[in-house]
């Protein structure tokens, strides 16, 4: 089809959005995060001030939803949050997206620039900790949490799921879900149910699940259900593909999370690596598959079709110039059943 020209009869007044944001950041953000970012840009270009409550009212979100979105964008490097001496959110600095990743000293970052900053006034205190680090809550913090109308209901639900009275440590974990991770009561309820149904009644395990949900941007029980369903199905598909029928160990889960989250591979790519691993060895299969996937990640593999192309390229290079013993690259060792799997197996055994 031919090219289509876009025209409009709108007034020239407009809010300008960076192409870098659209190309690199928009696709991974959820609706709330996008709305809040766009609103901030709109207010910035209008030279207006905002507050947490104002943003929450504008989009019918809770203040926790707004704060969660701001932390998400700060983690992405899109903006920087500044605080006063009482650790209250004082300012949002909208970063230059074209310069993200450049090595700049911290002191070079302006504390306030009226031309590129939005002042934020809020009484919401935010600890200066990692977004996913559990604070050391005091008994006073716990008592303050207990004053919430819904807290007693949350504790009661937790006790019903666990079949025991909650300890102060258990209560602090629930406070962590609500205060630090900004989970709604509904999401905390689902988190407890999800873990208990899997035979996990340890709050340390629940905290790990909660952090993984927060990192994935989960904000509702429905999002958690979809995320967990996809993750659980993928994990056991990978375990089966590697000939494992038991529940994955912590080390095995770490491998799988690296493949899915750090490398960003879809399940079909991981299963292809598992198939090649099973054909090559019956020992240290996770380490072996990890070597394959690390090489594919380095080679820029995104889809199964990319692997076929790399196999083809290797075979052509191999036919044109026979490889000398010991000179095959790390990547080439994994691409086909004819490669030197024995040498790789010896290397892996030395590492373990």
C-alpha positions as CSV (number, residue, x, y, z in Angstrom):
1,X,0.0,0.0,0.0
2,X,1.1,3.6,-0.6
3,X,2.2,6.1,2.1
4,X,-0.5,7.8,4.0
5,X,-0.2,11.5,5.0
6,X,-1.3,12.5,8.5
7,X,-2.9,16.0,8.9
8,X,-4.8,17.7,11.6
9,X,-6.8,20.9,12.3
10,X,-5.8,21.1,16.0
11,X,-4.5,24.2,17.7
12,X,-0.7,24.4,17.7
13,X,-0.7,24.0,21.5
14,X,0.7,20.5,22.2
15,X,2.8,18.4,24.6
16,X,6.0,17.1,23.1
17,X,7.0,13.5,23.9
18,X,10.5,12.3,23.3
19,X,10.9,9.7,20.5
20,X,13.3,7.9,22.8
21,X,10.6,7.5,25.3
22,X,8.2,6.1,22.7
23,X,10.8,3.8,21.2
24,X,12.5,2.5,24.3
25,X,10.3,3.0,27.4
26,X,6.6,3.1,26.4
27,X,6.2,-0.6,25.5
28,X,7.3,-1.9,28.9
29,X,5.1,0.4,31.0
30,X,1.6,-0.3,32.3
31,X,-1.4,2.0,31.9
32,X,-0.9,3.8,35.2
33,X,2.8,4.4,34.7
34,X,2.2,5.8,31.2
35,X,-0.7,8.1,32.3
36,X,1.4,9.5,35.1
37,X,4.5,10.1,33.0
38,X,2.5,11.8,30.3
39,X,0.8,14.0,32.9
40,X,4.1,15.0,34.3
41,X,5.4,16.0,30.9
42,X,2.2,17.9,30.2
43,X,2.6,19.9,33.5
44,X,6.3,20.4,33.0
45,X,5.7,22.0,29.6
46,X,2.9,24.1,31.1
47,X,5.3,25.2,33.8
48,X,2.8,23.9,36.4
49,X,3.3,22.4,39.9
50,X,1.7,19.1,40.9
51,X,1.1,17.1,44.1
52,X,0.7,13.4,44.7
53,X,-2.9,13.8,45.7
54,X,-3.6,15.9,42.6
55,X,-2.3,13.2,40.3
56,X,-4.2,10.5,42.2
57,X,-7.5,12.4,41.9
58,X,-6.9,13.2,38.2
59,X,-6.7,9.5,37.3
60,X,-8.8,8.0,40.1
61,X,-5.7,6.2,41.5
62,X,-4.5,5.9,45.1
63,X,-1.5,7.9,46.2
64,X,0.3,4.6,46.5
65,X,-0.4,3.9,42.8
66,X,1.2,7.3,42.0
67,X,4.2,6.7,44.2
68,X,4.7,3.2,42.7
69,X,4.7,4.6,39.2
70,X,7.2,7.4,40.1
71,X,9.5,4.8,41.6
72,X,9.2,2.7,38.4
73,X,10.3,5.6,36.2
74,X,13.1,6.5,38.6
75,X,14.4,2.9,38.4
76,X,14.3,3.2,34.6
77,X,16.3,6.4,34.8
78,X,13.6,8.5,33.2
79,X,13.3,10.8,36.2
80,X,15.0,11.5,39.5
81,X,13.2,11.9,42.8
82,X,14.5,14.3,45.4
83,X,13.6,14.5,49.1
84,X,13.8,17.1,51.9
85,X,15.5,16.5,55.2
86,X,12.4,14.7,56.6
87,X,12.5,12.3,53.6
88,X,9.4,13.8,52.0
89,X,9.2,13.8,48.2
90,X,10.1,17.4,47.3
91,X,11.0,17.4,43.6
92,X,10.8,15.4,40.4
93,X,13.5,16.0,37.9
94,X,12.7,14.9,34.3
95,X,16.0,13.5,32.9
96,X,17.3,14.0,29.4
97,X,16.6,10.6,27.9
98,X,19.3,11.0,25.3
99,X,21.9,11.2,28.0
100,X,20.8,8.2,30.1
101,X,23.7,5.8,30.4
102,X,26.3,8.5,30.0
103,X,28.9,8.5,32.8
104,X,28.3,11.7,34.8
105,X,29.3,12.5,38.3
106,X,26.5,12.7,40.8
107,X,27.3,16.2,41.6
108,X,26.8,17.3,38.0
109,X,23.0,16.5,38.3
110,X,21.2,19.8,39.1
111,X,19.2,19.8,42.3
112,X,16.6,22.1,40.8
113,X,16.3,23.6,37.4
114,X,13.0,25.5,36.8
115,X,13.3,24.8,33.0
116,X,13.3,21.0,33.4
117,X,11.8,20.2,36.8
118,X,8.4,19.8,38.3
119,X,8.1,20.7,42.0
120,X,6.1,18.2,43.9
121,X,4.5,19.0,47.3
122,X,3.5,16.0,49.3
123,X,3.3,15.0,53.0
124,X,3.9,11.3,52.0
125,X,7.2,10.2,53.6
126,X,9.3,7.8,51.5
127,X,12.4,6.1,53.0
128,X,15.6,6.5,51.1
129,X,16.1,2.8,50.5
130,X,16.1,0.4,47.5
131,X,12.6,0.1,46.1
132,X,12.5,-3.6,47.1
133,X,14.5,-3.5,50.3
134,X,12.6,-4.4,53.4
135,X,13.0,-1.7,56.1
136,X,13.8,-2.5,59.7
137,X,10.3,-1.7,61.1
138,X,10.0,-0.9,64.8
139,X,7.1,-1.9,67.1
140,X,5.9,1.7,66.8
141,X,5.7,1.3,63.0
142,X,3.7,-1.9,63.5
143,X,1.4,-0.2,66.0
144,X,0.8,2.7,63.5
145,X,0.1,0.1,60.8
146,X,-2.4,-1.6,63.2
147,X,-4.4,1.6,63.4
148,X,-5.5,1.2,59.7
149,X,-9.1,0.1,59.4
150,X,-8.3,-2.8,57.1
151,X,-5.2,-4.1,58.9
152,X,-7.1,-6.3,61.4
153,X,-8.9,-7.9,58.4
154,X,-5.5,-8.5,56.7
155,X,-4.1,-10.1,59.8
156,X,-7.2,-12.3,60.2
157,X,-7.1,-13.5,56.6
158,X,-3.4,-14.3,57.0
159,X,-4.1,-16.3,60.1
160,X,-6.8,-18.3,58.4
161,X,-4.5,-19.1,55.5
162,X,-1.6,-20.1,57.7
163,X,-3.6,-21.8,60.4
164,X,-1.7,-20.1,63.2
165,X,-1.4,-16.8,65.1
166,X,0.8,-14.3,63.4
167,X,4.1,-13.3,65.1
168,X,5.3,-9.7,65.1
169,X,7.8,-10.7,62.4
170,X,4.9,-12.0,60.2
171,X,3.1,-8.7,60.7
172,X,6.1,-6.7,59.7
173,X,6.2,-8.7,56.5
174,X,2.6,-7.8,55.7
175,X,3.6,-4.1,56.6
176,X,6.4,-4.5,54.1
177,X,4.0,-5.6,51.3
178,X,1.7,-2.6,52.0
179,X,4.1,0.1,52.9
180,X,7.2,-0.5,50.8
181,X,5.9,-2.5,47.9
182,X,2.7,-0.5,47.8
183,X,0.5,-3.6,47.4
184,X,-3.2,-3.2,47.8
185,X,-5.0,-5.2,50.4
186,X,-6.5,-7.3,47.6
187,X,-3.1,-8.1,46.2
188,X,-1.7,-9.0,49.6
189,X,-4.7,-11.4,50.1
190,X,-3.9,-13.0,46.7
191,X,-0.2,-13.2,47.6
192,X,-0.9,-15.1,50.8
193,X,-3.4,-17.4,49.0
194,X,-0.9,-18.0,46.1
195,X,1.9,-19.0,48.4
196,X,-0.1,-21.2,50.8
197,X,-1.7,-23.1,47.9
198,X,1.9,-24.0,46.8
199,X,2.7,-25.3,50.3
200,X,4.8,-22.2,51.2
201,X,3.8,-20.7,54.5
202,X,7.2,-19.1,55.2
203,X,7.0,-15.3,55.0
204,X,10.6,-15.1,53.7
205,X,9.4,-17.0,50.6
206,X,6.3,-14.8,50.4
207,X,8.6,-11.7,50.4
208,X,10.6,-13.1,47.5
209,X,7.5,-13.7,45.5
210,X,6.2,-10.2,46.4
211,X,9.4,-8.5,45.3
212,X,9.4,-10.5,42.0
213,X,5.8,-9.2,41.4
214,X,6.8,-5.7,42.3
215,X,9.7,-5.8,39.9
216,X,7.4,-7.1,37.2
217,X,5.0,-4.1,37.7
218,X,2.2,-6.2,39.1
219,X,-0.4,-4.1,40.8
220,X,-3.6,-6.2,40.9
221,X,-4.5,-9.8,41.7
222,X,-5.5,-10.3,38.1
223,X,-2.1,-9.2,36.9
224,X,-0.5,-11.4,39.5
225,X,-2.6,-14.4,38.4
226,X,-1.5,-13.9,34.8
227,X,2.1,-13.3,35.7
228,X,2.3,-16.4,38.0
229,X,0.4,-18.6,35.5
230,X,2.9,-17.7,32.7
231,X,5.9,-18.1,35.0
232,X,4.8,-21.3,36.6
233,X,3.9,-22.9,33.3
234,X,7.3,-21.9,31.8
235,X,9.3,-23.1,34.8
236,X,7.8,-26.6,34.7
237,X,8.0,-26.8,31.0
238,X,11.8,-26.0,31.3
239,X,12.2,-28.5,34.1
240,X,10.5,-31.3,32.1
241,X,12.6,-30.4,29.0
242,X,15.8,-30.9,31.1
243,X,14.5,-34.3,32.4
244,X,13.6,-32.9,35.9
245,X,10.4,-34.0,37.6
246,X,11.0,-32.6,41.1
247,X,10.2,-29.1,42.4
248,X,12.9,-26.7,41.2
249,X,15.6,-25.8,43.7
250,X,16.5,-22.2,44.5
251,X,19.6,-22.5,42.2
252,X,17.5,-23.9,39.3
253,X,14.9,-21.1,39.7
254,X,17.8,-18.6,39.6
255,X,19.0,-20.0,36.3
256,X,15.4,-19.9,34.8
257,X,14.9,-16.3,36.0
258,X,18.1,-15.3,34.4
259,X,17.1,-16.8,31.1
260,X,13.6,-15.3,31.2
261,X,14.3,-11.9,32.8
262,X,17.9,-11.0,32.3
263,X,18.3,-12.5,28.8
264,X,14.7,-11.9,27.9
265,X,14.2,-15.2,26.1
266,X,10.8,-16.6,25.3
267,X,10.1,-20.2,26.4
268,X,10.6,-21.7,23.0
269,X,14.2,-20.4,22.8
270,X,14.9,-21.8,26.2
271,X,13.4,-25.2,25.3
272,X,15.5,-25.4,22.2
273,X,18.6,-24.9,24.4
274,X,17.3,-27.6,26.8
275,X,16.8,-30.0,23.9
276,X,20.4,-29.6,22.8
277,X,21.6,-29.9,26.4
278,X,19.7,-33.2,26.9
279,X,21.2,-34.6,23.7
280,X,24.7,-33.7,24.8
281,X,24.9,-34.5,28.5
282,X,23.1,-36.0,31.5
283,X,25.1,-34.1,34.1
284,X,25.1,-30.4,35.2
285,X,22.3,-29.7,32.7
286,X,21.3,-26.3,34.1
287,X,24.9,-25.1,33.9
288,X,25.2,-26.5,30.4
289,X,22.0,-25.0,29.2
290,X,23.0,-21.7,30.8
291,X,26.2,-21.7,28.7
292,X,24.2,-22.2,25.5
293,X,21.8,-19.4,26.4
294,X,24.5,-17.1,27.5
295,X,26.2,-17.6,24.1
296,X,22.9,-17.0,22.2
297,X,22.2,-13.9,24.3
298,X,25.7,-12.6,23.4
299,X,25.1,-13.4,19.7
300,X,21.8,-11.4,19.7
301,X,19.4,-14.2,19.5
302,X,15.7,-13.2,20.1
303,X,13.7,-15.9,18.3
304,X,14.1,-19.6,17.4
305,X,14.5,-18.5,13.8
306,X,17.6,-16.6,14.8
307,X,19.2,-19.8,16.0
308,X,18.6,-21.5,12.7
309,X,20.4,-18.7,11.0
310,X,23.4,-18.9,13.3
311,X,23.6,-22.7,12.8
312,X,23.6,-22.2,9.0
313,X,26.3,-19.5,9.2
314,X,28.4,-21.7,11.4
315,X,28.1,-24.7,9.1
316,X,29.1,-22.6,6.1
317,X,32.1,-21.2,7.9
318,X,33.0,-24.7,9.1
319,X,32.9,-26.1,5.5
320,X,34.9,-23.3,4.1
321,X,37.7,-23.5,6.8
322,X,38.0,-26.6,9.1
323,X,38.4,-25.5,12.7
324,X,41.6,-26.5,14.6
325,X,41.3,-28.3,17.8
326,X,40.8,-25.9,20.7
327,X,40.2,-22.9,18.4
328,X,36.4,-23.2,18.2
329,X,34.8,-20.1,19.8
330,X,32.7,-20.4,22.9
331,X,29.5,-19.7,20.9
332,X,30.2,-22.3,18.2
333,X,30.6,-25.1,20.7
334,X,26.9,-25.0,21.5
335,X,25.3,-24.5,18.1
336,X,25.1,-28.1,16.8
337,X,25.5,-31.7,18.0
338,X,28.8,-32.0,16.1
339,X,30.5,-29.5,18.4
340,X,32.9,-30.3,21.2
341,X,30.5,-31.0,24.0
342,X,33.0,-33.2,25.8
343,X,35.4,-30.3,26.2
344,X,32.6,-28.1,27.5
345,X,31.5,-30.8,30.0
346,X,35.0,-31.0,31.4
347,X,35.1,-27.2,31.8
348,X,31.8,-27.3,33.6
349,X,32.9,-30.1,35.9
350,X,35.9,-28.0,36.9
351,X,33.6,-25.1,37.9
352,X,31.5,-27.2,40.2
